[in-house]
Amino acid sequence: MTSKAFRGPLIWSELYHVAMLESDQTKLPLLLDDAINAVLDQIEETISYGELEELNNALNRLRSRRKTVTRGKSGRTGNTDEPKAA
């Protein structure tokens, strides 16, 4: 997975940390989308239950942050029909 905001491939955990720590609201939506996609890609390749649990927790935190960003931008509450991972 390659983030449009960064050069070169990044692993899901790097994208997760960048998205969770970003304070620039103009960069945040793209970073959150990239991190969520990286986590979902990793979930598809994962066999270990421990890693699946870690990925699921990361995905839920990223989605929660994305809802907060979306809510602040448009006044809407975001998509509540989004399925939970694993």
C-alpha positions as CSV (number, residue, x, y, z in Angstrom):
1,M,0.0,0.0,0.0
2,T,1.3,3.4,-0.9
3,S,-0.1,6.5,0.7
4,K,-0.6,9.5,-1.6
5,A,0.6,11.7,1.2
6,F,3.9,9.9,1.5
7,R,6.5,8.5,-0.9
8,G,7.1,4.7,-0.8
9,P,5.2,1.9,0.8
10,L,4.2,2.1,4.4
11,I,3.1,-0.7,6.6
12,W,-0.4,-0.5,8.2
13,S,1.0,0.4,11.7
14,E,3.0,3.4,10.3
15,L,-0.1,4.7,8.5
16,Y,-2.2,4.2,11.6
17,H,0.2,6.2,13.8
18,V,0.5,9.0,11.2
19,A,-3.3,9.2,10.9
20,M,-3.9,9.2,14.6
21,L,-1.3,11.9,15.3
22,E,-2.1,14.2,12.4
23,S,-3.4,17.6,13.5
24,D,-3.8,19.2,10.1
25,Q,-7.5,18.8,9.3
26,T,-6.9,19.2,5.6
27,K,-4.5,16.2,5.5
28,L,-6.5,14.0,7.9
29,P,-9.3,12.6,5.7
30,L,-6.8,11.2,3.1
31,L,-4.5,9.8,5.8
32,L,-7.4,8.2,7.6
33,D,-8.6,6.6,4.3
34,D,-5.1,5.3,3.6
35,A,-4.7,3.9,7.1
36,I,-8.1,2.2,7.1
37,N,-7.4,0.6,3.7
38,A,-4.0,-0.6,4.9
39,V,-5.6,-2.2,8.0
40,L,-8.3,-3.9,5.9
41,D,-5.6,-5.2,3.5
42,Q,-3.6,-6.6,6.4
43,I,-6.7,-8.2,7.9
44,E,-7.2,-10.1,4.7
45,E,-3.7,-11.5,4.9
46,T,-3.7,-12.3,8.7
47,I,-3.8,-15.7,10.3
48,S,-3.0,-15.0,13.9
49,Y,-5.9,-14.2,16.3
50,G,-3.7,-11.8,18.3
51,E,-2.9,-9.7,15.2
52,L,-6.5,-9.8,14.1
53,E,-7.5,-8.3,17.4
54,E,-4.9,-5.6,17.2
55,L,-6.0,-4.8,13.6
56,N,-9.6,-4.7,14.6
57,N,-8.9,-2.3,17.4
58,A,-6.9,0.0,15.1
59,L,-9.6,-0.1,12.5
60,N,-12.3,0.9,15.0
61,R,-10.2,3.8,16.4
62,L,-9.5,5.1,12.8
63,R,-13.1,4.9,11.9
64,S,-14.1,6.7,15.1
65,R,-11.6,9.5,14.3
66,R,-12.9,9.7,10.7
67,K,-16.4,10.1,12.0
68,T,-15.2,12.9,14.3
69,V,-13.5,14.7,11.3
70,T,-16.6,14.2,9.1
71,R,-18.9,15.4,11.8
72,G,-16.8,18.6,12.3
73,K,-16.7,19.3,8.6
74,S,-20.3,18.8,7.6
75,G,-22.2,18.7,10.9
76,R,-23.3,15.1,10.0
77,T,-22.6,12.1,12.2
78,G,-21.0,9.9,9.5
79,N,-21.9,6.4,8.3
80,T,-23.2,4.3,11.2
81,D,-23.9,1.3,8.8
82,E,-20.2,0.6,8.3
83,P,-19.5,-3.0,9.3
84,K,-17.0,-3.8,12.0
85,A,-13.9,-5.8,11.0
86,A,-13.1,-9.4,12.1
